[in-house]
Amino acid sequence: MKILVIEDEPEMLENMVTSLQKEKYLVETATTFDDALDKVSIYEYDCILLDISLPGGNGLEILDQLKKLHKTEGVIIVSAKNSLDDKVAGLNLGADDYLAKPFHMAELHARVKSVLRRKKFEGSNEVVLNNVTIDPESHTVKVNGKDLPLNRKEFDVLLYLVTNKSRLVSKTALAEHVWGDQIDEADNFEFIYSQIKNLRKKLKDSQADIEIQAIYGIGYKLIAE
C-alpha cells in the first residue's frame, strides 16, 4: 500500500514515515503546499495523511483539488488544529477521517488500516477472489487454503492488480505504485517483467483461479472469472 504524508514539521514527518515503513507501507512525502499539490495531481496513492497548515497554502485546498480531479484516495487529516470548523470542513470536502495532534503512532496505524479496509476492501480484512485469499495486513496469500510464498514486491504487485481487478493497469502506474515516485528515473521496466513473470508462474503452479493478462506494450490486467 502506498501512502503520501503531507507534513511540514521535520520531526513529526520523520516519526510518521519511519513508523509507517515499519508496517511495510511504501511512503512518499511532501512538505509544502505546492509539492503536495503536484504529487496528488500526478500520482495515485492508497491513503493520504494531510496536514492543514502548510507552507504556501491550506491543506483543505488540496482536498478540494482531489475532489475536482475525481480522485478516490483515502484521506486522513492530521493536524494540530483541533477545531470543529476545520474537522467539519475537511469531512465535507471528502476526507475520510480526522486525527488531532499529538497522537500515538498505534492510533495512526489503526486509522490508516481502517480507511484502507473501507476504500479498498469494502470493509473486510481479507480479499477473496475465487480460490485465492489475500490478507493485506499480514502480507499473506493462500490458494485453496494453502500458503503461497511471495516476496514483498510480488505481493505488492498482486495486491495492486487485485485492487484494480479487471482494469487495465499501465506499466508506469504499476511501477510508480509499487516502487515509488522515483521510478520516473528508471531507464526501462525490465524489473517489472521479472516480478510479473515469477508471480504468474507461482499462481499457475499453485492452481490459482486468477490470471494476470499481459496487454502487449501497455500493461497488465488481473482476470478472475
ZADO-1210 file (C-alpha; in nm, 4 decimals, padded with zeros to 6 digits):
<atoms>
<atom x="00.0000" y="00.0000" z="00.0000" code="MET" pos="1"/>
<atom x="00.1290" y="00.3421" z="-00.0982" code="LYS" pos="2"/>
<atom x="00.0888" y="00.6370" z="00.1394" code="ILE" pos="3"/>
<atom x="00.1613" y="01.0072" z="00.0915" code="LEU" pos="4"/>
<atom x="00.2472" y="01.2001" z="00.4078" code="VAL" pos="5"/>
<atom x="00.1943" y="01.5751" z="00.3677" code="ILE" pos="6"/>
<atom x="00.3595" y="01.7335" z="00.6709" code="GLU" pos="7"/>
<atom x="00.5986" y="02.0297" z="00.7111" code="ASP" pos="8"/>
<atom x="00.7259" y="01.9663" z="01.0651" code="GLU" pos="9"/>
<atom x="01.0524" y="01.7682" z="01.0217" code="PRO" pos="10"/>
<atom x="01.0442" y="01.5629" z="01.3432" code="GLU" pos="11"/>
<atom x="00.6768" y="01.4691" z="01.3045" code="MET" pos="12"/>
<atom x="00.7343" y="01.3790" z="00.9399" code="LEU" pos="13"/>
<atom x="01.0307" y="01.1569" z="01.0224" code="GLU" pos="14"/>
<atom x="00.8421" y="00.9788" z="01.3013" code="ASN" pos="15"/>
<atom x="00.5412" y="00.9131" z="01.0795" code="MET" pos="16"/>
<atom x="00.7469" y="00.7906" z="00.7857" code="VAL" pos="17"/>
<atom x="00.9643" y="00.5611" z="00.9983" code="THR" pos="18"/>
<atom x="00.6635" y="00.4153" z="01.1788" code="SER" pos="19"/>
<atom x="00.4671" y="00.3543" z="00.8575" code="LEU" pos="20"/>
<atom x="00.7646" y="00.1976" z="00.6817" code="GLN" pos="21"/>
<atom x="00.7979" y="-00.0492" z="00.9686" code="LYS" pos="22"/>
<atom x="00.4416" y="-00.1543" z="00.8831" code="GLU" pos="23"/>
<atom x="00.5688" y="-00.2256" z="00.5283" code="LYS" pos="24"/>
<atom x="00.3923" y="00.0655" z="00.3599" code="TYR" pos="25"/>
<atom x="00.5563" y="00.2419" z="00.0678" code="LEU" pos="26"/>
<atom x="00.5770" y="00.6020" z="00.1882" code="VAL" pos="27"/>
<atom x="00.6194" y="00.9236" z="-00.0122" code="GLU" pos="28"/>
<atom x="00.6369" y="01.2719" z="00.1384" code="THR" pos="29"/>
<atom x="00.5568" y="01.6354" z="00.0630" code="ALA" pos="30"/>
<atom x="00.6496" y="01.9271" z="00.2892" code="THR" pos="31"/>
<atom x="00.4952" y="02.2268" z="00.1092" code="THR" pos="32"/>
<atom x="00.1576" y="02.3066" z="-00.0415" code="PHE" pos="33"/>
<atom x="00.2945" y="02.3251" z="-00.3971" code="ASP" pos="34"/>
<atom x="00.4859" y="01.9972" z="-00.3676" code="ASP" pos="35"/>
<atom x="00.1811" y="01.8236" z="-00.2250" code="ALA" pos="36"/>
<atom x="-00.0474" y="01.9607" z="-00.4957" code="LEU" pos="37"/>
<atom x="00.1921" y="01.8405" z="-00.7671" code="ASP" pos="38"/>
<atom x="00.2094" y="01.4889" z="-00.6211" code="LYS" pos="39"/>
<atom x="-00.1639" y="01.4374" z="-00.5701" code="VAL" pos="40"/>
<atom x="-00.2291" y="01.5669" z="-00.9216" code="SER" pos="41"/>
<atom x="00.0237" y="01.3380" z="-01.0923" code="ILE" pos="42"/>
<atom x="00.0423" y="01.0210" z="-00.8807" code="TYR" pos="43"/>
<atom x="-00.2023" y="00.7815" z="-00.7202" code="GLU" pos="44"/>
<atom x="-00.1967" y="00.6747" z="-00.3558" code="TYR" pos="45"/>
<atom x="-00.3950" y="00.4391" z="-00.1363" code="ASP" pos="46"/>
<atom x="-00.4028" y="00.6823" z="00.1542" code="CYS" pos="47"/>
<atom x="-00.3013" y="01.0449" z="00.2085" code="ILE" pos="48"/>
<atom x="-00.2134" y="01.1851" z="00.5518" code="LEU" pos="49"/>
<atom x="-00.2779" y="01.5562" z="00.5212" code="LEU" pos="50"/>
<atom x="-00.1727" y="01.8426" z="00.7468" code="ASP" pos="51"/>
<atom x="-00.3914" y="02.1512" z="00.7124" code="ILE" pos="52"/>
<atom x="-00.1303" y="02.4193" z="00.7842" code="SER" pos="53"/>
<atom x="00.1343" y="02.4060" z="00.5120" code="LEU" pos="54"/>
<atom x="00.3950" y="02.6488" z="00.3789" code="PRO" pos="55"/>
<atom x="00.2360" y="02.8134" z="00.0769" code="GLY" pos="56"/>
<atom x="-00.1256" y="02.7162" z="00.1276" code="GLY" pos="57"/>
<atom x="-00.4026" y="02.5396" z="00.3158" code="ASN" pos="58"/>
<atom x="-00.4407" y="02.1614" z="00.3134" code="GLY" pos="59"/>
<atom x="-00.8150" y="02.1971" z="00.2649" code="LEU" pos="60"/>
<atom x="-00.7426" y="02.3340" z="-00.0843" code="GLU" pos="61"/>
<atom x="-00.5648" y="02.0076" z="-00.1643" code="ILE" pos="62"/>
<atom x="-00.8755" y="01.8179" z="-00.0564" code="LEU" pos="63"/>
<atom x="-01.0795" y="02.0372" z="-00.2876" code="ASP" pos="64"/>
<atom x="-00.8412" y="01.9645" z="-00.5746" code="GLN" pos="65"/>
<atom x="-00.8661" y="01.5885" z="-00.5137" code="LEU" pos="66"/>
<atom x="-01.2426" y="01.6200" z="-00.5377" code="LYS" pos="67"/>
<atom x="-01.2207" y="01.8151" z="-00.8653" code="LYS" pos="68"/>
<atom x="-00.9864" y="01.5512" z="-01.0110" code="LEU" pos="69"/>
<atom x="-01.2296" y="01.2735" z="-00.9068" code="HIS" pos="70"/>
<atom x="-00.9530" y="01.1042" z="-00.7066" code="LYS" pos="71"/>
<atom x="-01.0521" y="00.8197" z="-00.4770" code="THR" pos="72"/>
<atom x="-00.7614" y="00.8115" z="-00.2314" code="GLU" pos="73"/>
<atom x="-00.8469" y="00.7716" z="00.1346" code="GLY" pos="74"/>
<atom x="-00.7582" y="01.0957" z="00.3167" code="VAL" pos="75"/>
<atom x="-00.6891" y="01.1377" z="00.6861" code="ILE" pos="76"/>
<atom x="-00.6429" y="01.4942" z="00.8066" code="ILE" pos="77"/>
<atom x="-00.3591" y="01.5016" z="01.0595" code="VAL" pos="78"/>
<atom x="-00.3456" y="01.8449" z="01.2139" code="SER" pos="79"/>
<atom x="-00.2736" y="02.0387" z="01.5314" code="ALA" pos="80"/>
<atom x="-00.5850" y="02.2402" z="01.4569" code="LYS" pos="81"/>
<atom x="-00.8460" y="02.0648" z="01.6651" code="ASN" pos="82"/>
<atom x="-01.1343" y="02.2992" z="01.5912" code="SER" pos="83"/>
<atom x="-01.4778" y="02.1705" z="01.4981" code="LEU" pos="84"/>
<atom x="-01.4883" y="02.4009" z="01.1935" code="ASP" pos="85"/>
<atom x="-01.1710" y="02.2507" z="01.0452" code="ASP" pos="86"/>
<atom x="-01.2943" y="01.8990" z="01.1062" code="LYS" pos="87"/>
<atom x="-01.6352" y="01.9630" z="00.9508" code="VAL" pos="88"/>
<atom x="-01.4832" y="02.1471" z="00.6539" code="ALA" pos="89"/>
<atom x="-01.2402" y="01.8631" z="00.5886" code="GLY" pos="90"/>
<atom x="-01.5037" y="01.5917" z="00.6099" code="LEU" pos="91"/>
<atom x="-01.7369" y="01.7912" z="00.3847" code="ASN" pos="92"/>
<atom x="-01.4602" y="01.8139" z="00.1253" code="LEU" pos="93"/>
<atom x="-01.4210" y="01.4361" z="00.1212" code="GLY" pos="94"/>
<atom x="-01.1746" y="01.3492" z="00.3982" code="ALA" pos="95"/>
<atom x="-01.2315" y="01.0034" z="00.5458" code="ASP" pos="96"/>
<atom x="-01.1043" y="01.0729" z="00.8973" code="ASP" pos="97"/>
<atom x="-00.9525" y="01.3403" z="01.1222" code="TYR" pos="98"/>
<atom x="-00.6676" y="01.2831" z="01.3679" code="LEU" pos="99"/>
<atom x="-00.5629" y="01.5641" z="01.6008" code="ALA" pos="100"/>
<atom x="-00.2002" y="01.6075" z="01.7090" code="LYS" pos="101"/>
<atom x="-00.0442" y="01.4878" z="01.9295" code="PRO" pos="102"/>
<atom x="-00.1289" y="01.1221" z="01.8782" code="PHE" pos="103"/>
<atom x="00.0234" y="00.7792" z="01.9315" code="HIS" pos="104"/>
<atom x="00.1577" y="00.6033" z="01.6211" code="MET" pos="105"/>
<atom x="-00.0523" y="00.2979" z="01.7104" code="ALA" pos="106"/>
<atom x="-00.3634" y="00.5129" z="01.6667" code="GLU" pos="107"/>
<atom x="-00.2352" y="00.6405" z="01.3317" code="LEU" pos="108"/>
<atom x="-00.1822" y="00.2819" z="01.2134" code="HIS" pos="109"/>
<atom x="-00.5331" y="00.1864" z="01.3232" code="ALA" pos="110"/>
<atom x="-00.6865" y="00.4813" z="01.1373" code="ARG" pos="111"/>
<atom x="-00.4865" y="00.4067" z="00.8208" code="VAL" pos="112"/>
<atom x="-00.5853" y="00.0389" z="00.8251" code="LYS" pos="113"/>
<atom x="-00.9488" y="00.1311" z="00.8795" code="SER" pos="114"/>
<atom x="-00.9518" y="00.3712" z="00.5837" code="VAL" pos="115"/>
<atom x="-00.7763" y="00.1179" z="00.3596" code="LEU" pos="116"/>
<atom x="-01.0282" y="-00.1526" z="00.4511" code="ARG" pos="117"/>
<atom x="-01.3194" y="00.0756" z="00.3689" code="ARG" pos="118"/>
<atom x="-01.1762" y="00.2215" z="00.0490" code="LYS" pos="119"/>
<atom x="-01.0020" y="-00.0801" z="-00.0996" code="LYS" pos="120"/>
<atom x="-01.1544" y="-00.3937" z="00.0522" code="PHE" pos="121"/>
<atom x="-01.5160" y="-00.2990" z="00.1257" code="GLU" pos="122"/>
<atom x="-01.4546" y="-00.3133" z="00.4995" code="GLY" pos="123"/>
<atom x="-01.3062" y="-00.6634" z="00.5003" code="SER" pos="124"/>
<atom x="-00.9691" y="-00.7673" z="00.6420" code="ASN" pos="125"/>
<atom x="-00.9183" y="-01.0088" z="00.3532" code="GLU" pos="126"/>
<atom x="-00.9648" y="-01.0082" z="-00.0217" code="VAL" pos="127"/>
<atom x="-01.1101" y="-01.3259" z="-00.1712" code="VAL" pos="128"/>
<atom x="-01.1029" y="-01.3944" z="-00.5440" code="LEU" pos="129"/>
<atom x="-01.2183" y="-01.7430" z="-00.6394" code="ASN" pos="130"/>
<atom x="-00.9786" y="-01.9814" z="-00.4595" code="ASN" pos="131"/>
<atom x="-00.7296" y="-01.7072" z="-00.3666" code="VAL" pos="132"/>
<atom x="-00.7332" y="-01.5286" z="-00.0295" code="THR" pos="133"/>
<atom x="-00.5130" y="-01.2255" z="00.0321" code="ILE" pos="134"/>
<atom x="-00.4529" y="-01.0704" z="00.3735" code="ASP" pos="135"/>
<atom x="-00.3080" y="-00.7187" z="00.3209" code="PRO" pos="136"/>
<atom x="-00.2204" y="-00.6754" z="00.6876" code="GLU" pos="137"/>
<atom x="-00.0178" y="-00.9951" z="00.7329" code="SER" pos="138"/>
<atom x="00.1084" y="-00.9902" z="00.3725" code="HIS" pos="139"/>
<atom x="-00.0007" y="-01.3486" z="00.3131" code="THR" pos="140"/>
<atom x="-00.1656" y="-01.5243" z="00.0198" code="VAL" pos="141"/>
<atom x="-00.3446" y="-01.8590" z="00.0277" code="LYS" pos="142"/>
<atom x="-00.4639" y="-02.0717" z="-00.2645" code="VAL" pos="143"/>
<atom x="-00.7193" y="-02.3363" z="-00.1706" code="ASN" pos="144"/>
<atom x="-00.6243" y="-02.2721" z="00.1919" code="GLY" pos="145"/>
<atom x="-00.2541" y="-02.3376" z="00.1353" code="LYS" pos="146"/>
<atom x="00.0143" y="-02.0699" z="00.1765" code="ASP" pos="147"/>
<atom x="00.1562" y="-01.9242" z="-00.1437" code="LEU" pos="148"/>
<atom x="00.5034" y="-01.7840" z="-00.0632" code="PRO" pos="149"/>
<atom x="00.5663" y="-01.4492" z="-00.2332" code="LEU" pos="150"/>
<atom x="00.8440" y="-01.1982" z="-00.1870" code="ASN" pos="151"/>
<atom x="00.7434" y="-00.8463" z="-00.0835" code="ARG" pos="152"/>
<atom x="00.7392" y="-00.6989" z="-00.4342" code="LYS" pos="153"/>
<atom x="00.5467" y="-00.9931" z="-00.5781" code="GLU" pos="154"/>
<atom x="00.2887" y="-00.9465" z="-00.3032" code="PHE" pos="155"/>
<atom x="00.2666" y="-00.5710" z="-00.3678" code="ASP" pos="156"/>
<atom x="00.2225" y="-00.6271" z="-00.7427" code="VAL" pos="157"/>
<atom x="-00.0503" y="-00.8840" z="-00.6833" code="LEU" pos="158"/>
<atom x="-00.2345" y="-00.6665" z="-00.4309" code="LEU" pos="159"/>
<atom x="-00.2279" y="-00.3656" z="-00.6632" code="TYR" pos="160"/>
<atom x="-00.3610" y="-00.5707" z="-00.9535" code="LEU" pos="161"/>
<atom x="-00.6288" y="-00.7234" z="-00.7298" code="VAL" pos="162"/>
<atom x="-00.7488" y="-00.3816" z="-00.6102" code="THR" pos="163"/>
<atom x="-00.7763" y="-00.2854" z="-00.9775" code="ASN" pos="164"/>
<atom x="-00.9370" y="-00.6144" z="-01.0846" code="LYS" pos="165"/>
<atom x="-01.0499" y="-00.6237" z="-01.4497" code="SER" pos="166"/>
<atom x="-00.8963" y="-00.2808" z="-01.5120" code="ARG" pos="167"/>
<atom x="-00.6007" y="-00.2297" z="-01.7423" code="LEU" pos="168"/>
<atom x="-00.3047" y="-00.1178" z="-01.5300" code="VAL" pos="169"/>
<atom x="-00.0244" y="00.0517" z="-01.7214" code="SER" pos="170"/>
<atom x="00.3360" y="-00.0475" z="-01.6599" code="LYS" pos="171"/>
<atom x="00.4086" y="00.3072" z="-01.5452" code="THR" pos="172"/>
<atom x="00.1235" y="00.3121" z="-01.2924" code="ALA" pos="173"/>
<atom x="00.2258" y="-00.0275" z="-01.1565" code="LEU" pos="174"/>
<atom x="00.5897" y="00.0769" z="-01.1247" code="ALA" pos="175"/>
<atom x="00.5046" y="00.4054" z="-00.9519" code="GLU" pos="176"/>
<atom x="00.2679" y="00.2387" z="-00.7076" code="HIS" pos="177"/>
<atom x="00.4923" y="-00.0498" z="-00.6065" code="VAL" pos="178"/>
<atom x="00.8369" y="00.1081" z="-00.6346" code="TRP" pos="179"/>
<atom x="00.7637" y="00.4744" z="-00.5598" code="GLY" pos="180"/>
<atom x="00.7588" y="00.8041" z="-00.7454" code="ASP" pos="181"/>
<atom x="01.1346" y="00.7915" z="-00.8075" code="GLN" pos="182"/>
<atom x="01.0649" y="00.5212" z="-01.0650" code="ILE" pos="183"/>
<atom x="01.0463" y="00.8090" z="-01.3153" code="ASP" pos="184"/>
<atom x="01.4252" y="00.7946" z="-01.3182" code="GLU" pos="185"/>
<atom x="01.4376" y="00.4312" z="-01.4356" code="ALA" pos="186"/>
<atom x="01.5600" y="00.3640" z="-01.7895" code="ASP" pos="187"/>
<atom x="01.3207" y="00.0740" z="-01.8524" code="ASN" pos="188"/>
<atom x="01.0721" y="-00.1610" z="-01.6879" code="PHE" pos="189"/>
<atom x="01.2683" y="-00.4866" z="-01.7040" code="GLU" pos="190"/>
<atom x="01.2369" y="-00.5305" z="-01.3279" code="PHE" pos="191"/>
<atom x="00.8563" y="-00.5316" z="-01.3626" code="ILE" pos="192"/>
<atom x="00.8679" y="-00.8034" z="-01.6282" code="TYR" pos="193"/>
<atom x="01.0774" y="-01.0169" z="-01.3935" code="SER" pos="194"/>
<atom x="00.8379" y="-00.9789" z="-01.0984" code="GLN" pos="195"/>
<atom x="00.5314" y="-01.0422" z="-01.3157" code="ILE" pos="196"/>
<atom x="00.6902" y="-01.3499" z="-01.4747" code="LYS" pos="197"/>
<atom x="00.7709" y="-01.5018" z="-01.1343" code="ASN" pos="198"/>
<atom x="00.4290" y="-01.4138" z="-00.9946" code="LEU" pos="199"/>
<atom x="00.2413" y="-01.5644" z="-01.2897" code="ARG" pos="200"/>
<atom x="00.4414" y="-01.8878" z="-01.2584" code="LYS" pos="201"/>
<atom x="00.3696" y="-01.9159" z="-00.8853" code="LYS" pos="202"/>
<atom x="-00.0024" y="-01.8562" z="-00.9399" code="LEU" pos="203"/>
<atom x="-00.0144" y="-02.1159" z="-01.2177" code="LYS" pos="204"/>
<atom x="00.1840" y="-02.3759" z="-01.0220" code="ASP" pos="205"/>
<atom x="-00.0473" y="-02.3324" z="-00.7223" code="SER" pos="206"/>
<atom x="-00.3559" y="-02.3714" z="-00.9491" code="GLN" pos="207"/>
<atom x="-00.4890" y="-02.0288" z="-00.8564" code="ALA" pos="208"/>
<atom x="-00.8135" y="-01.9405" z="-01.0346" code="ASP" pos="209"/>
<atom x="-00.6920" y="-01.5931" z="-01.1262" code="ILE" pos="210"/>
<atom x="-00.4767" y="-01.4863" z="-01.4164" code="GLU" pos="211"/>
<atom x="-00.2510" y="-01.1890" z="-01.4881" code="ILE" pos="212"/>
<atom x="-00.3089" y="-01.0986" z="-01.8504" code="GLN" pos="213"/>
<atom x="-00.0387" y="-00.9017" z="-02.0347" code="ALA" pos="214"/>
<atom x="-00.1556" y="-00.6348" z="-02.2780" code="ILE" pos="215"/>
<atom x="00.1393" y="-00.6009" z="-02.5142" code="TYR" pos="216"/>
<atom x="00.3149" y="-00.2669" z="-02.4911" code="GLY" pos="217"/>
<atom x="00.0665" y="-00.1235" z="-02.2410" code="ILE" pos="218"/>
<atom x="00.0411" y="-00.3116" z="-01.9123" code="GLY" pos="219"/>
<atom x="-00.1471" y="-00.5832" z="-01.7254" code="TYR" pos="220"/>
<atom x="-00.4953" y="-00.6844" z="-01.6207" code="LYS" pos="221"/>
<atom x="-00.5992" y="-00.9279" z="-01.3477" code="LEU" pos="222"/>
<atom x="-00.8727" y="-01.1663" z="-01.4597" code="ILE" pos="223"/>
<atom x="-01.0857" y="-01.3578" z="-01.2094" code="ALA" pos="224"/>
<atom x="-01.3850" y="-01.5175" z="-01.3804" code="GLU" pos="225"/>
</atoms>
